[in-house]
Amino acid sequence: MVVRSGNYTRKILKDLASGKITINKAYLLLKDLPYKNINFARLDHHRGLRKGFGEVVFCEGKTFEQIRCILENILKKDTHILLTRASKELYGYLKRHFDSLRYNESARIIYKDVYPKRKRNFVLILTAGTADIPVAEEARVTLEIMGNAVRTVYDVGVAGIHRLFDRLADIRKAGVIIVVAGMEGALASVVAGLTDKPVIAVPTSVGYGANFKGLAPLLTMMNCCAPGVVVVNIDNGFGAGYFAGLINR
């Protein structure tokens, strides 16, 4: 069983070049690439070839039956599965059909198979507070499934900045840093001023009324005066983890 869509395509082309299969056979094997039309969705089987990781399924707004059908088709080409914003109820439903699936409740991620860790720099994830951990966990699990080494340091926000300074060694050694913060979102600016590494800032919807469900830290992070910071959307731990994984390749 070929485990990656990119490897799947390369193997077919190699077999074609060596004469193991005919042009017609290669056509039959590749004809549903780069995507598979299943009426309500078009599955991008070539994403693994382009991005290094296959298509990820965003679960909110989809029925359990639609997600099951999507998984059945993905598993025909790839053994690596990543479903985001997945409920415990969805996991229970899918587990009856796909016994090898695993679930991280904090990150709300369902997955199958993890790429082995490659020799590369680690990604450091920092949170301003404990309430930001679920978003950070979404980033962590995403990174680890993609084969990255990850270190986490939680609850080191600017309300007690000395807690952050105790981890300067990790900040300076990391290849990429993800900063997850709600309230006013100041932590990203502070961290970016302490390192020469790229910083990915994740605003969260954690905070009091004037936080505006994450809008306040989003604007703070976008107006960061320290260079080298990019900002993903509110509560988008997956997006931060995926982007950090691309940088870390």
C-alpha positions in Angstrom: 0.0 0.0 0.0 1.5 3.4 -1.0 1.1 5.7 1.9 1.4 9.1 0.2 -0.2 10.5 -2.8 3.1 12.0 -4.0 4.8 8.6 -3.6 1.9 7.0 -5.3 2.3 9.1 -8.4 6.1 8.8 -8.5 5.9 5.0 -8.2 3.5 4.8 -11.2 5.8 7.0 -13.3 8.8 4.9 -12.3 7.0 1.7 -13.2 6.0 3.2 -16.5 9.6 4.3 -17.3 10.9 0.8 -16.5 8.3 -0.9 -18.6 6.6 -2.7 -15.7 3.2 -1.1 -16.7 1.8 0.2 -20.0 0.8 3.7 -20.8 -2.9 2.6 -20.7 -2.4 1.1 -17.2 -0.7 4.2 -16.0 -3.6 6.3 -17.3 -6.1 4.1 -15.5 -4.1 4.5 -12.2 -3.8 8.3 -12.5 -7.0 9.3 -14.3 -8.7 10.4 -11.1 -5.8 12.7 -10.2 -5.3 15.5 -9.3 -8.7 15.3 -7.7 -11.6 13.0 -7.2 -15.1 14.3 -7.7 -17.6 12.7 -5.2 -20.4 15.2 -6.0 -20.5 17.1 -2.8 -16.7 17.4 -2.6 -13.6 17.3 -4.8 -10.8 15.6 -3.1 -7.3 16.9 -3.9 -5.2 13.8 -4.1 -2.1 15.7 -5.4 -1.9 18.0 -2.4 0.6 15.7 -0.7 2.9 16.0 -3.8 2.6 19.8 -3.8 2.6 20.6 -0.1 4.2 17.6 1.6 1.0 16.6 3.4 -2.3 15.4 2.0 -5.7 17.1 2.1 -7.0 18.0 5.6 -10.7 17.7 6.4 -12.4 20.6 8.2 -15.3 19.0 9.9 -17.6 21.8 11.0 -20.6 22.2 8.6 -20.3 18.7 7.2 -22.5 15.8 8.1 -21.1 12.6 9.6 -22.0 10.7 6.5 -20.1 13.2 4.3 -17.0 13.0 6.4 -17.2 9.2 6.3 -17.4 9.2 2.5 -14.5 11.7 2.3 -12.3 9.4 4.5 -13.1 6.3 2.5 -11.9 8.0 -0.6 -8.8 9.6 1.0 -7.7 6.2 2.3 -7.6 4.8 -1.2 -4.6 6.9 -1.8 -3.1 7.8 1.6 -2.9 6.4 5.1 -2.3 9.8 6.8 -5.6 11.3 8.0 -6.1 14.7 9.6 -9.5 16.0 10.5 -9.8 19.4 12.3 -12.6 20.9 14.5 -13.9 17.4 15.1 -16.3 16.6 17.9 -16.1 13.6 20.3 -19.4 12.4 18.8 -18.0 12.5 15.3 -15.0 10.5 16.5 -17.3 7.9 18.1 -19.2 7.6 14.8 -16.1 7.3 12.6 -14.4 4.9 15.0 -17.1 2.3 14.3 -16.1 2.4 10.6 -12.3 3.1 10.8 -10.9 1.4 13.9 -7.4 2.8 13.6 -8.4 6.4 14.0 -7.2 8.4 17.0 -8.6 11.5 18.7 -7.1 14.4 20.6 -10.0 16.0 22.5 -8.2 19.1 23.5 -7.1 19.9 19.9 -10.4 18.5 18.5 -8.4 16.6 15.9 -9.0 13.1 14.5 -6.0 11.5 12.9 -4.4 8.3 11.6 -0.7 7.7 11.2 2.0 10.2 12.1 5.0 10.9 10.0 8.3 9.9 11.7 10.2 12.9 13.1 12.8 14.2 10.7 16.2 15.6 11.7 15.3 19.3 11.8 14.9 22.2 14.2 12.0 22.0 16.7 9.0 24.2 16.6 8.3 26.1 19.9 4.8 26.9 20.9 4.1 29.6 23.6 0.8 30.6 25.1 0.1 33.7 27.0 -2.4 31.9 29.3 -3.8 28.6 30.2 -7.1 29.4 28.4 -5.1 29.6 25.1 -4.0 26.0 25.4 -6.7 24.4 23.2 -5.7 26.5 20.2 -2.0 25.7 20.9 -2.8 22.0 21.1 -4.4 22.2 17.7 -1.1 23.6 16.4 1.0 21.0 18.3 -0.9 18.0 17.1 -0.9 19.3 13.5 2.9 19.7 13.6 3.6 16.3 15.2 1.4 14.5 12.6 3.4 16.2 9.9 6.6 14.9 11.5 7.9 17.9 13.4 9.6 17.9 16.8 7.6 20.3 19.1 8.2 21.9 22.4 5.5 23.7 24.4 5.7 26.4 27.0 2.3 27.4 28.4 1.2 30.4 30.5 4.1 32.8 30.0 2.1 35.9 29.1 3.1 39.6 29.7 1.3 39.8 33.0 4.3 37.9 34.5 7.0 38.5 31.9 9.7 36.9 34.1 8.1 33.5 33.3 9.0 34.0 29.7 12.6 35.0 30.3 13.2 31.6 32.1 12.7 30.0 28.6 15.1 32.2 26.6 17.2 29.2 25.7 14.3 27.4 24.0 13.3 30.7 22.2 16.8 31.1 20.8 17.2 27.4 19.7 13.8 27.0 18.0 13.5 27.0 14.2 10.1 28.5 14.2 8.0 30.0 17.1 4.2 30.0 17.4 2.8 32.5 19.9 -0.8 32.0 21.0 -2.5 34.8 22.9 -5.8 36.3 23.7 -6.7 39.4 25.7 -4.6 42.2 24.1 -2.2 39.8 22.3 1.0 41.6 23.3 3.1 38.4 23.7 3.9 38.0 20.0 5.6 41.4 19.9 7.7 40.6 22.9 8.8 37.3 21.6 9.6 38.6 18.2 11.9 41.2 19.8 13.9 38.4 21.5 14.6 36.2 18.5 15.8 36.2 14.9 13.5 33.3 14.0 10.1 33.6 12.3 7.2 34.1 14.6 3.6 33.0 13.8 1.1 34.8 15.9 -2.3 33.3 16.7 -4.9 35.5 18.3 -7.5 33.7 20.4 -11.1 34.6 21.3 -10.1 34.5 25.0 -10.7 37.8 26.9 -13.2 40.2 28.4 -15.8 42.2 26.4 -13.4 44.6 24.7 -11.4 41.7 23.4 -14.3 41.4 20.8 -13.9 37.7 20.5 -10.3 37.9 19.4 -10.5 41.0 17.2 -8.4 43.0 19.7 -5.4 40.6 19.8 -5.7 40.1 16.0 -5.3 43.9 15.4 -2.5 44.1 18.0 -0.6 41.3 16.3 -1.1 42.7 12.8 0.3 46.0 14.1 3.3 44.4 15.7 6.4 46.7 15.5 8.9 43.9 15.7 9.8 42.4 12.3 9.4 38.8 11.3 5.9 38.2 12.5 3.0 36.7 10.5 -0.5 36.5 11.8 -3.1 33.8 11.2 -6.8 34.1 11.9 -8.5 34.0 15.3 -8.3 30.6 17.0 -6.6 29.1 13.9 -4.1 26.8 15.6 -4.2 24.4 12.6 -3.2 27.2 10.2 -0.3 28.2 12.4 0.9 24.6 12.8 0.6 23.8 9.1 2.5 27.0 8.2 5.2 26.4 10.8 5.6 22.9 9.4 6.1 24.3 5.9 8.8 26.7 7.2 10.5 24.0 9.1 10.9 21.7 6.0 
